[in-house]
Amino acid sequence: MGELKDKAKGIANEVAGNAKQAAGRAGDDPYLDAEGRKQERKGEAQQAAGKVKGALGDSI
């Protein structure tokens, strides 16, 4: 179950990060753009963790 939870959280963070990046670019706000990139990377890491858990089992 942890696999799906991590993947779902990862997707949500990627979507939120992309939205922040778009808002930051549209509003010429480099801080918001950077926050969006950070959140997108967090989402990518969460998805990777979910894939690892899926491959090894939820015991980790």
OpenMM code with the backbone's topology and positions (N, CA, C; nanometers):
from openmm import Vec3, app, unit

residues = "MET GLY GLU LEU LYS ASP LYS ALA LYS GLY ILE ALA ASN GLU VAL ALA GLY ASN ALA LYS GLN ALA ALA GLY ARG ALA GLY ASP ASP PRO TYR LEU ASP ALA GLU GLY ARG LYS GLN GLU ARG LYS GLY GLU ALA GLN GLN ALA ALA GLY LYS VAL LYS GLY ALA LEU GLY ASP SER ILE".split()
positions = [
    Vec3(0.0817, -0.1197, 0.0000),
    Vec3(0.0000, 0.0000, 0.0000),
    Vec3(0.0860, 0.1261, 0.0000),
    Vec3(0.2008, 0.1214, 0.0616),
    Vec3(0.2883, 0.2376, 0.0656),
    Vec3(0.3338, 0.2807, -0.0720),
    Vec3(0.3428, 0.1841, -0.1607),
    Vec3(0.3846, 0.2137, -0.2982),
    Vec3(0.2871, 0.3112, -0.3648),
    Vec3(0.1597, 0.2794, -0.3583),
    Vec3(0.0591, 0.3647, -0.4222),
    Vec3(0.0496, 0.5006, -0.3551),
    Vec3(0.0637, 0.5014, -0.2230),
    Vec3(0.0573, 0.6268, -0.1477),
    Vec3(0.1716, 0.7197, -0.1891),
    Vec3(0.2928, 0.6651, -0.2000),
    Vec3(0.4076, 0.7456, -0.2400),
    Vec3(0.3920, 0.7969, -0.3829),
    Vec3(0.3445, 0.7106, -0.4712),
    Vec3(0.3259, 0.7528, -0.6099),
    Vec3(0.2212, 0.8627, -0.6202),
    Vec3(0.1114, 0.8492, -0.5467),
    Vec3(0.0050, 0.9498, -0.5496),
    Vec3(0.0539, 1.0835, -0.4943),
    Vec3(0.1257, 1.0786, -0.3832),
    Vec3(0.1808, 1.2015, -0.3265),
    Vec3(0.2795, 1.2657, -0.4244),
    Vec3(0.3581, 1.1819, -0.4894),
    Vec3(0.4547, 1.2329, -0.5856),
    Vec3(0.3883, 1.3040, -0.7012),
    Vec3(0.2834, 1.2441, -0.7537),
    Vec3(0.2109, 1.3069, -0.8643),
    Vec3(0.1501, 1.4386, -0.8198),
    Vec3(0.0918, 1.4403, -0.7006),
    Vec3(0.0303, 1.5632, -0.6491),
    Vec3(0.1346, 1.6731, -0.6324),
    Vec3(0.2512, 1.6385, -0.5816),
    Vec3(0.3564, 1.7388, -0.5646),
    Vec3(0.4089, 1.7885, -0.6991),
    Vec3(0.4186, 1.6996, -0.7965),
    Vec3(0.4629, 1.7426, -0.9288),
    Vec3(0.3635, 1.8405, -0.9905),
    Vec3(0.2353, 1.8095, -0.9796),
    Vec3(0.1321, 1.8978, -1.0348),
    Vec3(0.1359, 2.0339, -0.9653),
    Vec3(0.1426, 2.0326, -0.8329),
    Vec3(0.1479, 2.1586, -0.7582),
    Vec3(0.2741, 2.2370, -0.7930),
    Vec3(0.3853, 2.1660, -0.8069),
    Vec3(0.5101, 2.2328, -0.8430),
    Vec3(0.5038, 2.2957, -0.9802),
    Vec3(0.4452, 2.2250, -1.0748),
    Vec3(0.4313, 2.2809, -1.2095),
    Vec3(0.3422, 2.4043, -1.2092),
    Vec3(0.2365, 2.4012, -1.1290),
    Vec3(0.1473, 2.5171, -1.1194),
    Vec3(0.2213, 2.6369, -1.0592),
    Vec3(0.3003, 2.6124, -0.9563),
    Vec3(0.3776, 2.7215, -0.8960),
    Vec3(0.4784, 2.7788, -0.9947),
    Vec3(0.5418, 2.6908, -1.0703),
    Vec3(0.6375, 2.7389, -1.1698),
    Vec3(0.5690, 2.8275, -1.2728),
    Vec3(0.4539, 2.7842, -1.3212),
    Vec3(0.3808, 2.8621, -1.4208),
    Vec3(0.3389, 2.9972, -1.3641),
    Vec3(0.2902, 2.9974, -1.2407),
    Vec3(0.2498, 3.1227, -1.1773),
    Vec3(0.3705, 3.2139, -1.1552),
    Vec3(0.4815, 3.1543, -1.1172),
    Vec3(0.6021, 3.2333, -1.0958),
    Vec3(0.6534, 3.2966, -1.2236),
    Vec3(0.6460, 3.2217, -1.3322),
    Vec3(0.6900, 3.2763, -1.4613),
    Vec3(0.5941, 3.3840, -1.5103),
    Vec3(0.4643, 3.3579, -1.4960),
    Vec3(0.3640, 3.4537, -1.5425),
    Vec3(0.3697, 3.5837, -1.4627),
    Vec3(0.3950, 3.5716, -1.3339),
    Vec3(0.3993, 3.6895, -1.2488),
    Vec3(0.5386, 3.7449, -1.2297),
    Vec3(0.6343, 3.6924, -1.3034),
    Vec3(0.7741, 3.7343, -1.2926),
    Vec3(0.8220, 3.7278, -1.1470),
    Vec3(0.7948, 3.6118, -1.0842),
    Vec3(0.8314, 3.5897, -0.9437),
    Vec3(0.9304, 3.4727, -0.9383),
    Vec3(1.0603, 3.5021, -0.9370),
    Vec3(1.1593, 3.3939, -0.9380),
    Vec3(1.1539, 3.3059, -0.8127),
    Vec3(1.1106, 3.3627, -0.6999),
    Vec3(1.0994, 3.2829, -0.5778),
    Vec3(0.9929, 3.1744, -0.5947),
    Vec3(0.8781, 3.2110, -0.6461),
    Vec3(0.7694, 3.1154, -0.6662),
    Vec3(0.8091, 3.0103, -0.7695),
    Vec3(0.8786, 3.0520, -0.8728),
    Vec3(0.9271, 2.9582, -0.9746),
    Vec3(1.0233, 2.8570, -0.9116),
    Vec3(1.1132, 2.9049, -0.8271),
    Vec3(1.2088, 2.8154, -0.7601),
    Vec3(1.1378, 2.7202, -0.6641),
    Vec3(1.0390, 2.7706, -0.5922),
    Vec3(0.9612, 2.6847, -0.5020),
    Vec3(0.8901, 2.5752, -0.5813),
    Vec3(0.8398, 2.6107, -0.6977),
    Vec3(0.7733, 2.5130, -0.7827),
    Vec3(0.8677, 2.4047, -0.8314),
    Vec3(0.9889, 2.4454, -0.8712),
    Vec3(1.0888, 2.3459, -0.9142),
    Vec3(1.1263, 2.2540, -0.7994),
    Vec3(1.1395, 2.3103, -0.6806),
    Vec3(1.1725, 2.2307, -0.5616),
    Vec3(1.0622, 2.1291, -0.5329),
    Vec3(0.9373, 2.1731, -0.5396),
    Vec3(0.8256, 2.0838, -0.5118),
    Vec3(0.8128, 1.9763, -0.6199),
    Vec3(0.8407, 2.0135, -0.7437),
    Vec3(0.8361, 1.9142, -0.8521),
    Vec3(0.9415, 1.8062, -0.8298),
    Vec3(1.0611, 1.8448, -0.7897),
    Vec3(1.1680, 1.7467, -0.7621),
    Vec3(1.1297, 1.6557, -0.6460),
    Vec3(1.0647, 1.7137, -0.5458),
    Vec3(1.0179, 1.6340, -0.4324),
    Vec3(0.9192, 1.5275, -0.4804),
    Vec3(0.8306, 1.5675, -0.5686),
    Vec3(0.7344, 1.4730, -0.6239),
    Vec3(0.8013, 1.3627, -0.7033),
    Vec3(0.9029, 1.3982, -0.7802),
    Vec3(0.9756, 1.2974, -0.8565),
    Vec3(1.0441, 1.1977, -0.7632),
    Vec3(1.0987, 1.2477, -0.6541),
    Vec3(1.1643, 1.1595, -0.5568),
    Vec3(1.0623, 1.0676, -0.4892),
    Vec3(0.9450, 1.1208, -0.4581),
    Vec3(0.8413, 1.0383, -0.3958),
    Vec3(0.7954, 0.9281, -0.4911),
    Vec3(0.7821, 0.9613, -0.6174),
    Vec3(0.7417, 0.8589, -0.7138),
    Vec3(0.8488, 0.7510, -0.7260),
    Vec3(0.9756, 0.7932, -0.7259),
    Vec3(1.0842, 0.6957, -0.7324),
    Vec3(1.0820, 0.6045, -0.6103),
    Vec3(1.0556, 0.6614, -0.4942),
    Vec3(1.0462, 0.5801, -0.3725),
    Vec3(0.9327, 0.4795, -0.3837),
    Vec3(0.8219, 0.5227, -0.4414),
    Vec3(0.7099, 0.4320, -0.4606),
    Vec3(0.7438, 0.3180, -0.5547),
    Vec3(0.8203, 0.3485, -0.6587),
    Vec3(0.8610, 0.2429, -0.7525),
    Vec3(0.9540, 0.1429, -0.6856),
    Vec3(1.0438, 0.1930, -0.6014),
    Vec3(1.1350, 0.1044, -0.5290),
    Vec3(1.0552, 0.0146, -0.4339),
    Vec3(0.9614, 0.0738, -0.3626),
    Vec3(0.8784, -0.0053, -0.2718),
    Vec3(0.8007, -0.1104, -0.3483),
    Vec3(0.7543, -0.0758, -0.4671),
    Vec3(0.6818, -0.1726, -0.5477),
    Vec3(0.7694, -0.2874, -0.5915),
    Vec3(0.8934, -0.2559, -0.6230),
    Vec3(0.9858, -0.3605, -0.6685),
    Vec3(1.0325, -0.4494, -0.5533),
    Vec3(1.0507, -0.3899, -0.4356),
    Vec3(1.1040, -0.4651, -0.3207),
    Vec3(0.9964, -0.5118, -0.2243),
    Vec3(0.8800, -0.4615, -0.2407),
    Vec3(0.7723, -0.4911, -0.1460),
    Vec3(0.7582, -0.3768, -0.0489),
    Vec3(0.6480, -0.3720, 0.0204),
    Vec3(0.6207, -0.2604, 0.1112),
    Vec3(0.6938, -0.2730, 0.2451),
    Vec3(0.7835, -0.3664, 0.2588),
    Vec3(0.8517, -0.3860, 0.3858),
    Vec3(0.9512, -0.2762, 0.4177),
    Vec3(0.9879, -0.1931, 0.3203),
    Vec3(1.0831, -0.0855, 0.3478),
    Vec3(1.0115, 0.0435, 0.3789),
] * unit.nanometer
topology = app.Topology()
chain = topology.addChain("A")
for resn in residues:
    res = topology.addResidue(resn, chain)
    for name in ("N", "CA", "C"):
        topology.addAtom(name, app.Element.getBySymbol(name[0]), res)
